[in-house]
């Protein structure tokens, strides 16, 4: 009997999984490494890559490797506009960055990860930061301030299912014990905000809160992060209050 979770068109699923191999950390990949990763022949991978290239979904680099093409960016723009978040949150994010005087992030739950959509920098300190867009970047829900804020406010019965199969220790402070993570999620829910104590990046502390839509459904999270010597316990609490105010304003604008 066919498993309902099995793809109906296996050749299409194989082709799409090749696209899924590209990431921020690996933006360029070659035929050989993709074939080894997928467990298929190089000729098979080459045919798929060539087809994607012809359609604009991939581009071939001067070094012979492939990268995602501009067609993908076009679809990302369409999805972003359809979600309606730009008009709902952009100005609030920048106001929040000014109030916290630190970088502010906005992201959505995506399986066991948080999918980052936007970042806002304090205008007065734009030259102090290495500005970069983070649209499409992902990180484990359980290892980030924004992700933990989302996860802690999902139904408790979903917590274990939202933990990754394998835990990565990003820094000496990263929690990798599932039971310890569950305890931290419970503490996060009680106090209403999450803390990333240099767990994702050394020297950076972060605080995050959940974002709900007008119907009271959890849809996203926002966070702010900064150097550990700046993000003292008092500063974290101050930022958490600012983020909660921002989340309430977003709630009035987000309808789905």
Secondary structure, DSSP 8 states (H G I E B T S, - for coil): ---TTS-SSHHHHHHHHHHHT--STT-EE-HHHHHHHHTS-HHHHHHHHHHHHHHTSEEE-TTS-EEE-HHHHHHHHHHHHHHTHHHHHHHHHHHHHHHHTSEEEEEEEETTEEEEEEEE--GGGGGGS-----TT-EEEGGGSHHHHHHHHTS-GGGTGGGS-SS----STT----HHHHHHHHHHHHHHTSEEEESSSSTTEEEEEEEEE-TTS-EEEEEEEEEETTTS-HHHHHHHHHHHHHHHHHHHTT---
